Amino acid sequence: MSALTDLFRDWIPHQRWFGGKGREWAEVTEDGFFLDRGNPVLSVHRVRIRYTDDVVETYLVPLSWRDHPAEDLEQALVGAVANEGNETYAYDAMRDRESTAPWLIHLAQGSAIGPMRFSPAGEGDIPEGLPGDIVSTEQSNTSLVYGQEAILKLFRRLEPGLNPDVEIHDALRRADNPHIAALLGHIEIDDPQGGDPATVAMLQTFVPNASDGWRLATASVRDLYAEGDLHADEVGGDFAADSERLGAATASVHADLARVLPTEEAAAGWLGTVAQQMSDRLDAAVEIVPQLQEHAEALRQVYAAVAGSEEPVVRQRVHGDLHLGQVLRTATGWIILDFEGEPARALAARRELDSPLRDVAGMLRSFDYAARHLLVEQPEDTQREYRAQEWAARNRAAFCAGYSEASGMDPCGESPLLRAFEADKAVYECVYEARNRPHWLMIPLQSIARLAGRG
């Protein structure tokens, strides 16, 4: 094992974007090449991790190399390796501001370097020469913001095929949809085994002076709780108008995706397959979250209603992971971000056609979270519980009204599929919270009680 793979073995498990935490490694290998030989030197490495169950994952790790330790990069240090009797210091290049400019230079030039190919989109200016500043809040990817002009998202986990985030943004760009940030280019890396190239990164126009949807929604909830005797529609920070516009924006994106990408009527057995998948996920979740057991039978009835439904479904490309944290409000409207779907799912699964109701359900669940997050670890307060439910119901209805007005279709009627999508999402949330934030488990459990109790 080389000194570099030793460094990766020690460093990678502690990175937020690493998806294999807690799994036992059997082997780690890497291959790399130089992307820029300036100062600092920039190299790019594919790190392949084989676990003891023989599952293999590949991660992209750019490194910057320096002859001497950089005190201001102490938190980005990967390690040191011997080099002709001296030590050379490797840093996480995405956190080394001096090594971030080459990504945009090569994109603007449409370069091909080693196995990596840079493809500008042909629209919009790529700001060559600017350094990038890391976005510190991300989990599964790493992004750099270049001034007020552009944002580069690096996909840490590599999978063969075009990433849905690039594919869908390109399609919506061609459709001239106003609810996305323009795609400026993307980067791919060839498969050494001759398979499809993997998407490495994408560059988009940066949206300055925008407000995160989650922060706006939760600020509205705080305003409501601060007014002890006012209803949600009487508070100055009422969010319903924004929710309605967000529903219209979501409908616009769905309509354009259906216009420029494939659609199909769901086959006769599709609803049954979806229901069975939900039931299987529930069975697995009960083993992890025993509190789900009391609702399990009622949830199975919710899923069974889908299997027996004759609801017409047209499948198309969708967002796949829509929630308030994936949207930005600007002075002119809503921008929807991150069309890559749930990162934990395989890329092929994320590109499958699905019902737009999955996105609707994701946003409805997000309103519940926004309404209830301030109740976590607080003494039981019947009035606040009522107000949380009132806020969530008002904004869920406003979102659905906006979607209906823009599309001509009410997405939130008596649809067994929508109800099942909501319940399935809440089951997923229960597993996530039990593993990561046990004190938040009450939020999806309360929603499941509501969804399972509707008869």
Buried (B, 14 or more C-beta within 10 A) or exposed (E): EEEBBEBBBEBBBEBEBBBBEEBEEEEBBBEBEEBBEEEBBBBBBBBBBBBEEEEEBBBBBBBBBBEEEBEEBEEBBBBBBEEEEEEBBBBBBBBBBBBBBBBBBBBBEEBEBBBBBBBBBEEBEBBBEBBBBBBEEBEBBBBBBBEEBBBBBBBBBBBBBBBBBBBBBBBBBEBEBBBBBBBBBBBBBBBEEEEEBBBBBBBBBBBEEBBBBBEBBBBBBEBBBEBEEBEBEEBEBBBBEBBBBBBBBBBBBBBBBBEBBEEEEBEEEBBBEBBBEBBEBBEEBBEEBEBBEEBBEBBBEBBBBBBEBEBEBEBBBBBBBBBBBBBBBBEEBBBBBBBBBEBEBEBEEBBBBBBBBBBBBBBBBBBBBBBBBBBEEEEEEEEBBEBBBBBBBBBBBBBBBBBBEBBEEEBBEEBBBBBBBBBBBBBBBBBBBBEEEEEBBBBBBBBBEBBBEEE
